[in-house]
Amino acid sequence: MAKVQDVAALSGLSTSTVSRYLNKNGYVSKKAAEKIEKAIAELDFRPSFLGRSLKYNRSFIIAICVPMVSHPFFAKMIQAVENEAYRRGYKLLVTDSDNKREREEDFIELVLNKRVDGIIFVTHNKYETFDDSLPVVTIDRSFGPKVPCVTSDNYDAVYAGLAYLYNKGHRHIGFIGGRPNVQSEVLERYKAYQDFIRDKGLEDLSFYVDSRHGEELGNAYKFITKYQHLDAIVTSSDAYGFACYRALGYDSSATRKVDIITYDGIMNDWIQYPTFTTIKQNIEEMAKAVVDVLLKQMNKEPVKSKYIIKTEFIKGETA
């Protein structure tokens, strides 16, 4: 079996340079990296994961816990986080909590027992505090200044989307979303709606309810039935956007036309028609920020309490 020394000899570089490249803990030029990769391929070299763990007293595993891995947003985020973690020399362990607190508490024990080095946490349950020694970062969840949160520009993006609809002439603009049980940055989307209709003197046509993933279509039917005079809708997620589209009965015989703007920007990757007008979250950049902040915590480096990643407005066929 090939060793680091063999890779160094074949690439014509020092062992320390090869080690820096493999451990991703120092600068290695692009030219040197190419030589190392070529030598690795020729030798079929596989670094010793256990040896690295023992040397640095780390597992080189980080974990992510989400309420539902099949949800399009979480599925996309997991993929992006895994790619970034791998690029930084870490493996990713994925846990689906099914929104159950006991599963989340078991997940937290992984770090407390030193089985993983840090966790990325997305929950719909309330937690008063976390152990100060726990390297943890959240996505769209606020647990106070000691727990870093990575999110998007929820408020500004939704407010701008509403302005877009208003400028198109819409005056009966609705909002639908699931109300989180915890202090979530997603609440900023609803707050933007409330502020916008107040600023413009519009009627409140919101449908903001306690719900679980999978209940979007039923809630969309109630929303559409309650507000028969809607001419435009902003939804708190792609799932609610697609649910509203179905609830409105959009097909060749549909007579009620309502503009729809969704939030997340993932649905267009999953379906071919229609292309939704959407506020697209930059999931790749969010994933990079999540992993970077977690590694900084693990290395005892200072971090901020919140990291906001800009969204992009994508015009499609629905608005």
C-alpha angles and dihedrals in degrees: 000000000000120000134206088260090058091052090049093050095048094045093045092234134117122269090241091056091051090047092051090052095047094045093040090222101124146022119293120174120241091245092052091046090054091052091050093048090050091051092046090053094047093048095038085230119187118189118231105254092187093049092052091048092053093045095053098030090237135113092220086221125119123187136214126201121196132172094239126008092197093061107108095233095049093043091054092044093050091052092050093046092049091052092050094044090051090049088054093048100261136119120225125227114199125206126186107205094187082220090290117142095211091059091050091051090052087050092053089051089065090071096038088055091048093242091127129023100228144347139231108210131200114171143159091205128092122251119180095201146344131227106272090228092056114106100218137152127184134211114223092340127110120211099160134281095302094063113065116227128201114202143143131257090275100165099043093043095052093043089053091048091053090049089053091055092044091052089053088061101261116146101165100064119165133197128207130183146134114264112233119230090220137051097282132175085227086075086072089070091060091043090055089054093050092049093047097052089046091050092049098037093241130155117265105247098166129141106192111163143161106262145149128232107277095039095086098103095051091049091047091057090052091048095049091046093049095051107041093167098059115135098175139017136200114197128201092228144014089252091060091044093056090044091055090048090055094042091055088056095235107189136112091296098045114129102177110079117193124169114235131200117185132196124231102036096226101109092076088064091055105043132038101210132075108016104219124226098236149169099238120210115216095235095174092056091044090053092050090051092047094052093041093051092047093051091048090054091049089052092048092246121148118264135185124245094237137026117192119200118199120244128216127229109228117193113216138158099287100069 
